[in-house]
Amino acid sequence: MNPTRRRRLIWILALVAAAGIAATLVAMALQRNVAYLYTPNEVLTGEAGPQVGDGTARFRLGGMVAKDSFERPSGSMEARFRVTDGDAELPVSYTGILPDLFRENQAVVATGRMQGDVFVAEELLAKHDETYMPKEVADKMGQAHRKHDVDAPASDAAKEGASY
């Protein structure tokens, strides 16, 4: 092989190796930042996995804010409430300003980690009108309703799967 071809081959191999390393690093970074959506039932039964239950994995918790569960101590930014999917309720703690549309009996998606038996939210997203529910939450709540033979009102926005 002459020196020109050898140089070209080395450059091509170096470029392929660099592209492979870059693709691997990007895939690892994206995988670390993925936050999967789980319902309270999936978290409490262990279906979400051991890393979710022990607090090492960051994930999204979706469901409805349970009725009569909201508490905010006077003079504090900490809010405590329970999220339910119809099968189970999970206590949530959030420190910060709540979204304007946050209230009981409304859909909520919280991002955070488990600390013991409490989900500690870093971010809260509340639905934007009376008919909206994220597709993932609507699907999982629908499964819970079918499991318990509960008639759930169907909304066009939930069927369309609009997202935050």
SERO-920022 format. One record per atom (N, C-alpha, C): residue number from 0; residue in one letter; x, y, z. Coordinates in steps of 0.2 Angstrom, whole numbers, plus 5000, padded with zeros to 4 digits. Layout:
! SERO-920022
   pos   code      x      y      z
   NUM      a      X      Y      Z
...
END
This chain:
! SERO-920022
   pos   code      x      y      z
     0      m   5004   4994   5000
     0      m   5000   5000   5000
     0      m   5004   5006   5000
     1      n   5003   5011   4995
     1      n   5007   5017   4995
     1      n   5005   5022   5001
     2      p   5010   5026   5002
     2      p   5009   5031   5008
     2      p   5003   5035   5008
     3      t   5001   5037   5002
     3      t   4995   5041   5001
     3      t   4988   5037   5003
     4      r   4988   5031   5001
     4      r   4982   5027   5003
     4      r   4982   5025   5010
     5      r   4988   5024   5013
     5      r   4989   5023   5020
     5      r   4986   5029   5024
     6      r   4988   5035   5022
     6      r   4986   5041   5026
     6      r   4979   5042   5026
     7      r   4976   5040   5020
     7      r   4969   5041   5019
     7      r   4965   5036   5023
     8      l   4967   5030   5023
     8      l   4964   5025   5027
     8      l   4965   5026   5035
     9      i   4970   5029   5037
     9      i   4971   5031   5044
     9      i   4966   5036   5046
    10      w   4965   5041   5041
    10      w   4961   5047   5042
    10      w   4953   5044   5043
    11      i   4952   5040   5038
    11      i   4945   5037   5038
    11      i   4944   5033   5044
    12      l   4948   5029   5046
    12      l   4947   5025   5053
    12      l   4947   5030   5059
    13      a   4951   5035   5059
    13      a   4951   5040   5064
    13      a   4944   5043   5065
    14      l   4941   5045   5059
    14      l   4935   5048   5058
    14      l   4929   5044   5061
    15      v   4929   5037   5058
    15      v   4924   5033   5061
    15      v   4925   5031   5068
    16      a   4931   5031   5071
    16      a   4931   5030   5078
    16      a   4929   5036   5082
    17      a   4930   5042   5080
    17      a   4928   5048   5083
    17      a   4920   5049   5083
    18      a   4918   5047   5077
    18      a   4910   5047   5076
    18      a   4907   5042   5081
    19      g   4910   5036   5081
    19      g   4907   5031   5086
    19      g   4908   5033   5093
    20      i   4913   5036   5095
    20      i   4914   5039   5102
    20      i   4909   5044   5103
    21      a   4908   5049   5099
    21      a   4904   5054   5100
    21      a   4896   5052   5100
    22      a   4895   5047   5096
    22      a   4888   5044   5096
    22      a   4887   5041   5103
    23      t   4891   5037   5105
    23      t   4891   5034   5112
    23      t   4890   5039   5118
    24      l   4894   5044   5117
    24      l   4893   5049   5123
    24      l   4887   5053   5123
    25      v   4884   5054   5117
    25      v   4877   5057   5116
    25      v   4872   5053   5118
    26      a   4872   5046   5117
    26      a   4867   5041   5119
    26      a   4867   5041   5126
    27      m   4873   5041   5129
    27      m   4874   5040   5137
    27      m   4871   5046   5140
    28      a   4872   5052   5137
    28      a   4870   5058   5140
    28      a   4862   5059   5140
    29      l   4859   5057   5134
    29      l   4852   5057   5133
    29      l   4849   5052   5138
    30      q   4852   5046   5139
    30      q   4849   5041   5143
    30      q   4849   5043   5150
    31      r   4854   5046   5152
    31      r   4854   5049   5159
    31      r   4849   5054   5161
    32      n   4847   5058   5155
    32      n   4842   5063   5156
    32      n   4835   5061   5155
    33      v   4834   5055   5153
    33      v   4827   5053   5152
    33      v   4823   5052   5158
    34      a   4817   5054   5159
    34      a   4813   5054   5165
    34      a   4806   5050   5162
    35      y   4806   5044   5164
    35      y   4800   5040   5162
    35      y   4794   5042   5167
    36      l   4788   5041   5164
    36      l   4782   5042   5167
    36      l   4779   5036   5171
    37      y   4778   5036   5177
    37      y   4775   5031   5181
    37      y   4769   5033   5185
    38      t   4764   5029   5186
    38      t   4758   5031   5190
    38      t   4760   5028   5198
    39      p   4756   5031   5203
    39      p   4758   5029   5209
    39      p   4758   5021   5210
    40      n   4753   5018   5207
    40      n   4752   5011   5208
    40      n   4759   5007   5205
    41      e   4761   5009   5200
    41      e   4767   5006   5197
    41      e   4773   5007   5202
    42      v   4774   5013   5205
    42      v   4779   5015   5209
    42      v   4779   5010   5216
    43      l   4773   5010   5219
    43      l   4772   5007   5225
    43      l   4772   4999   5224
    44      t   4770   4996   5219
    44      t   4770   4989   5218
    44      t   4777   4987   5215
    45      g   4781   4991   5213
    45      g   4788   4990   5211
    45      g   4789   4988   5204
    46      e   4783   4989   5200
    46      e   4783   4988   5193
    46      e   4788   4993   5189
    47      a   4789   4999   5192
    47      a   4793   5004   5189
    47      a   4801   5002   5190
    48      g   4802   4998   5194
    48      g   4809   4995   5195
    48      g   4812   4997   5201
    49      p   4818   4994   5203
    49      p   4821   4995   5210
    49      p   4824   5002   5210
    50      q   4827   5005   5205
    50      q   4830   5011   5205
    50      q   4825   5017   5207
    51      v   4819   5016   5204
    51      v   4814   5021   5206
    51      v   4812   5021   5213
    52      g   4811   5015   5216
    52      g   4809   5014   5223
    52      g   4814   5016   5228
    53      d   4821   5015   5226
    53      d   4826   5017   5231
    53      d   4828   5024   5230
    54      g   4826   5028   5225
    54      g   4827   5035   5224
    54      g   4833   5037   5220
    55      t   4836   5032   5217
    55      t   4842   5033   5212
    55      t   4840   5036   5206
    56      a   4834   5034   5203
    56      a   4831   5036   5197
    56      a   4827   5042   5197
    57      r   4828   5047   5193
    57      r   4823   5052   5192
    57      r   4818   5050   5187
    58      f   4812   5052   5189
    58      f   4806   5050   5185
    58      f   4800   5055   5185
    59      r   4795   5054   5181
    59      r   4789   5058   5181
    59      r   4784   5054   5184
    60      l   4780   5057   5189
    60      l   4774   5054   5192
    60      l   4768   5057   5189
    61      g   4764   5053   5187
    61      g   4758   5056   5184
    61      g   4751   5054   5187
    62      g   4746   5058   5187
    62      g   4740   5056   5190
    62      g   4736   5062   5192
    63      m   4731   5061   5197
    63      m   4727   5066   5199
    63      m   4729   5068   5206
    64      v   4728   5075   5208
    64      v   4729   5077   5215
    64      v   4723   5074   5219
    65      a   4724   5070   5224
    65      a   4719   5067   5227
    65      a   4715   5073   5231
    66      k   4708   5072   5232
    66      k   4704   5076   5235
    66      k   4706   5077   5243
    67      d   4706   5083   5245
    67      d   4707   5084   5252
    67      d   4714   5082   5255
    68      s   4719   5082   5250
    68      s   4725   5080   5252
    68      s   4730   5086   5252
    69      f   4729   5091   5249
    69      f   4733   5097   5249
    69      f   4735   5100   5256
    70      e   4741   5101   5258
    70      e   4743   5104   5264
    70      e   4749   5109   5262
    71      r   4748   5115   5265
    71      r   4754   5120   5264
    71      r   4755   5123   5271
    72      p   4760   5122   5275
    72      p   4761   5125   5281
    72      p   4761   5133   5281
    73      s   4758   5136   5285
    73      s   4758   5143   5285
    73      s   4766   5146   5285
    74      g   4767   5151   5280
    74      g   4773   5154   5280
    74      g   4779   5150   5276
    75      s   4777   5144   5273
    75      s   4781   5140   5270
    75      s   4780   5139   5263
    76      m   4785   5137   5259
    76      m   4785   5136   5252
    76      m   4784   5129   5250
    77      e   4784   5125   5256
    77      e   4783   5118   5254
    77      e   4776   5116   5254
    78      a   4774   5112   5249
    78      a   4767   5110   5248
    78      a   4767   5102   5248
    79      r   4762   5099   5252
    79      r   4762   5092   5252
    79      r   4755   5090   5250
    80      f   4755   5085   5246
    80      f   4748   5082   5243
    80      f   4749   5075   5241
    81      r   4744   5072   5239
    81      r   4744   5065   5237
    81      r   4742   5064   5229
    82      v   4746   5060   5226
    82      v   4744   5059   5219
    82      v   4741   5052   5218
    83      t   4735   5052   5215
    83      t   4732   5045   5214
    83      t   4731   5043   5207
    84      d   4730   5037   5205
    84      d   4729   5035   5199
    84      d   4723   5030   5199
    85      g   4719   5030   5204
    85      g   4713   5026   5205
    85      g   4715   5019   5209
    86      d   4721   5017   5208
    86      d   4723   5011   5212
    86      d   4727   5012   5218
    87      a   4731   5018   5218
    87      a   4735   5019   5224
    87      a   4736   5027   5224
    88      e   4738   5029   5230
    88      e   4740   5036   5232
    88      e   4747   5036   5234
    89      l   4751   5041   5232
    89      l   4758   5042   5233
    89      l   4759   5049   5236
    90      p   4761   5050   5242
    90      p   4762   5057   5245
    90      p   4768   5060   5241
    91      v   4767   5067   5240
    91      v   4772   5071   5236
    91      v   4773   5077   5240
    92      s   4780   5079   5240
    92      s   4782   5085   5243
    92      s   4785   5089   5238
    93      y   4783   5096   5238
    93      y   4786   5100   5233
    93      y   4787   5107   5236
    94      t   4793   5110   5235
    94      t   4795   5116   5238
    94      t   4796   5121   5232
    95      g   4792   5126   5232
    95      g   4792   5131   5227
    95      g   4785   5134   5225
    96      i   4785   5138   5220
    96      i   4779   5141   5218
    96      i   4775   5136   5214
    97      l   4769   5135   5216
    97      l   4764   5130   5212
    97      l   4762   5133   5206
    98      p   4761   5129   5201
    98      p   4758   5132   5194
    98      p   4751   5135   5196
    99      d   4749   5140   5192
    99      d   4742   5144   5193
    99      d   4736   5139   5193
   100      l   4737   5134   5189
   100      l   4731   5129   5188
   100      l   4731   5123   5193
   101      f   4736   5123   5197
   101      f   4737   5117   5202
   101      f   4731   5117   5207
   102      r   4727   5112   5207
   102      r   4722   5111   5212
   102      r   4720   5104   5213
   103      e   4716   5102   5218
   103      e   4714   5095   5219
   103      e   4709   5093   5214
   104      n   4709   5087   5213
   104      n   4705   5083   5207
   104      n   4707   5086   5200
   105      q   4713   5088   5199
   105      q   4716   5090   5193
   105      q   4722   5085   5191
   106      a   4723   5085   5185
   106      a   4729   5081   5183
   106      a   4735   5085   5184
   107      v   4741   5081   5186
   107      v   4747   5084   5187
   107      v   4752   5079   5185
   108      v   4758   5082   5183
   108      v   4764   5078   5181
   108      v   4770   5081   5185
   109      a   4773   5077   5190
   109      a   4778   5079   5194
   109      a   4785   5076   5192
   110      t   4790   5079   5192
   110      t   4797   5076   5190
   110      t   4801   5077   5197
   111      g   4804   5071   5198
   111      g   4808   5071   5204
   111      g   4810   5064   5206
   112      r   4811   5062   5213
   112      r   4814   5056   5215
   112      r   4810   5054   5221
   113      m   4811   5048   5223
   113      m   4808   5045   5229
   113      m   4813   5046   5235
   114      q   4811   5048   5240
   114      q   4815   5049   5247
   114      q   4811   5045   5252
   115      g   4813   5039   5253
   115      g   4809   5035   5258
   115      g   4802   5033   5254
   116      d   4797   5035   5258
   116      d   4790   5033   5255
   116      d   4787   5039   5252
   117      v   4791   5045   5251
   117      v   4788   5051   5249
   117      v   4791   5053   5242
   118      f   4787   5055   5237
   118      f   4790   5057   5231
   118      f   4792   5065   5232
   119      v   4798   5067   5231
   119      v   4800   5074   5231
   119      v   4801   5076   5224
   120      a   4796   5081   5223
   120      a   4796   5084   5216
   120      a   4800   5090   5215
   121      e   4804   5090   5210
   121      e   4808   5096   5208
   121      e   4804   5101   5203
   122      e   4799   5098   5200
   122      e   4795   5102   5195
   122      e   4788   5099   5195
   123      l   4783   5104   5194
   123      l   4776   5102   5194
   123      l   4773   5105   5187
   124      l   4770   5101   5184
   124      l   4766   5103   5178
   124      l   4759   5102   5179
   125      a   4754   5107   5178
   125      a   4747   5106   5179
   125      a   4744   5107   5173
   126      k   4738   5104   5172
   126      k   4734   5104   5166
   126      k   4732   5111   5164
   127      h   4731   5112   5158
   127      h   4729   5119   5156
   127      h   4722   5121   5155
   128      d   4717   5116   5155
   128      d   4710   5117   5155
   128      d   4707   5111   5158
   129      e   4700   5111   5158
   129      e   4696   5106   5161
   129      e   4696   5099   5157
   130      t   4698   5099   5151
   130      t   4697   5093   5147
   130      t   4704   5090   5145
   131      y   4710   5093   5147
   131      y   4716   5091   5146
   131      y   4719   5086   5151
   132      m   4722   5081   5148
   132      m   4726   5077   5152
   132      m   4732   5074   5148
   133      p   4738   5073   5150
   133      p   4743   5070   5146
   133      p   4741   5063   5143
   134      k   4743   5062   5137
   134      k   4741   5055   5135
   134      k   4744   5049   5139
   135      e   4750   5050   5141
   135      e   4752   5044   5146
   135      e   4748   5043   5152
   136      v   4746   5049   5155
   136      v   4742   5049   5161
   136      v   4735   5046   5159
   137      a   4732   5049   5154
   137      a   4726   5047   5152
   137      a   4725   5039   5150
   138      d   4730   5036   5147
   138      d   4731   5029   5146
   138      d   4731   5025   5152
   139      k   4735   5027   5157
   139      k   4736   5023   5163
   139      k   4730   5024   5167
   140      m   4727   5030   5167
   140      m   4721   5031   5171
   140      m   4715   5027   5168
   141      g   4715   5026   5162
   141      g   4710   5022   5158
   141      g   4711   5015   5160
   142      q   4717   5012   5160
   142      q   4718   5006   5162
   142      q   4716   5004   5170
   143      a   4717   5009   5174
   143      a   4715   5008   5181
   143      a   4707   5008   5181
   144      h   4704   5013   5177
   144      h   4696   5013   5177
   144      h   4693   5006   5174
   145      r   4696   5004   5169
   145      r   4694   4997   5166
   145      r   4695   4992   5172
   146      k   4700   4992   5175
   146      k   4702   4987   5180
   146      k   4697   4987   5186
   147      h   4694   4993   5188
   147      h   4689   4993   5193
   147      h   4682   4994   5191
   148      d   4681   4993   5184
   148      d   4674   4994   5181
   148      d   4671   5001   5183
   149      v   4676   5007   5182
   149      v   4673   5013   5183
   149      v   4672   5017   5176
   150      d   4666   5020   5176
   150      d   4665   5024   5169
   150      d   4669   5030   5170
   151      a   4674   5031   5165
   151      a   4678   5037   5165
   151      a   4675   5042   5159
   152      p   4674   5048   5160
   152      p   4672   5052   5155
   152      p   4678   5053   5150
   153      a   4676   5052   5143
   153      a   4681   5053   5138
   153      a   4681   5060   5136
   154      s   4687   5062   5135
   154      s   4688   5069   5133
   154      s   4692   5069   5127
   155      d   4690   5073   5122
   155      d   4694   5074   5116
   155      d   4701   5075   5116
   156      a   4703   5080   5121
   156      a   4710   5082   5122
   156      a   4714   5076   5124
   157      a   4711   5072   5129
   157      a   4715   5067   5131
   157      a   4716   5061   5126
   158      k   4711   5060   5122
   158      k   4712   5056   5116
   158      k   4717   5058   5111
   159      e   4717   5064   5110
   159      e   4722   5067   5105
   159      e   4729   5066   5108
   160      g   4730   5066   5114
   160      g   4737   5065   5117
   160      g   4741   5072   5117
   161      a   4738   5077   5118
   161      a   4742   5084   5118
   161      a   4747   5083   5124
   162      s   4752   5086   5123
   162      s   4757   5085   5128
   162      s   4760   5092   5131
   163      y   4763   5092   5136
   163      y   4766   5098   5139
   163      y   4771   5102   5135
END
